[in-house]
Amino acid sequence: MSRHDALGEFEHAVLAAVAHLDEAAYGVTIRREIESRTRRHVSIGALYTALDRLERKGYVTSTMSDPTPRRGGRSKRHFRLTSTGSGALQDSRDFLQRMWAGLALTTKRGRA
């Protein structure tokens, strides 16, 4: 990674989900997006830990919505990808593409 810290797999997934969701990105929708695309369970605690870390790095920002009657008067914390976060996500994708370029795996899944 040249300009940004290297992203872990989960951080990469979280940033990509925020990018996919755009203005609809908040905890529940981010979790659903990751789970539907990866077919893996995501704990809400792990998600918010990652979002807090990504916000400290400047990769996402968050704002609180107005309270809604449907949520019993509770606000939602919405997340938005920053330009720095977009750059980190692009760097991560480019890094993985360079690693995969020309790679032909000869072993079958589940065999060493």
N, C-alpha and C positions, 0 to 999 in steps of 0.2 A: 504494500500500500504506500503510495507516494505522499499524498496530501493529508490523509486521514488515518486514524487508528484503524487497525484491522477489525472487521466485524466478525463476531462469532455467528454460527449458523442461526441461532434463535434471534439475535439482534437483526440479522439480515432479513429473516422472515417478518419480524415486527415492522421494520421500516418499509418493506415491500407491501405489507398489508395496509399500512397507513397511506402509502402512495396510491394503492388501488382504491381505497375507500374515500379519499379526498375529504370533503367536509363531513362525511358520515362516520369518521373515524373516532370512536370512543371505545372504552374497554370491551363491552360485549360484542360490538361489531368487529373489532380487531381480532378478538379471540375466535369468533366464528369464521372469519376470513382465513386465518391461519389453519384452523382445524379442517375446513372444507378443502383447502388446497393441499395440505400435507397428510391428511387423514391420521393426524396425531392429536392426542388430548393435550390441551394447554390449560394449566392451572391459572386462575385469575391472579393469584399471588405472584407467580413467576412472571406473568405478563406485566403487572404493574411495577415490579422490580426492574424489569428491562426498560420499560417506558421511562421510569424515573432516571435510570442511568443514561439513557439516550437523550433525555432532556438536559441533564447536567453536561453532557458532551456538546450540546448545542445542535443535535441532529433533529430534534422535534421541539415544538413548543406546545403548550397546552393552555386552554382557556375553559372557564366554567360557563355552561349554558344557564339560561334562566330556569328556575324551578318549573317543573311541569306537573299538572294534576295527575297525569297517568303514572307518574313515578312517586306519588304521594308527597309531592312538593320538593322532591330532591333534584338537584342539578346533575348534569352529565359533564364529565371532563373530556373535552374534545382535543384531539391531537392533530397537529399539522406538521408535515415534513418541511424542514428548512432547506435553504440552498446548500448549506453545509452537509445536511443529512442526505440530500439528493446526490451530492458529490461522493459521499462515503458509500452510498448504495451502488452507484455506478462503478466506483473503484473496486468494490467487492465483486461485482458481477464480472468486470473485466479480468480481475485476478483469476477467478474460477474458470473463465473461458480459456485463458492462457494455459492453465493447468490441464484442462481437458483436451486442448487442441492436439490432434494426432494420436490420442490415446485409444488403443484397442485392447479392451480387457479380454483375457483369454480364459479366466476362471469363471465358473458358473456361480451364481449367487448361492451362498451357504456352504461353499467348498473353498478350502484354502489353497 
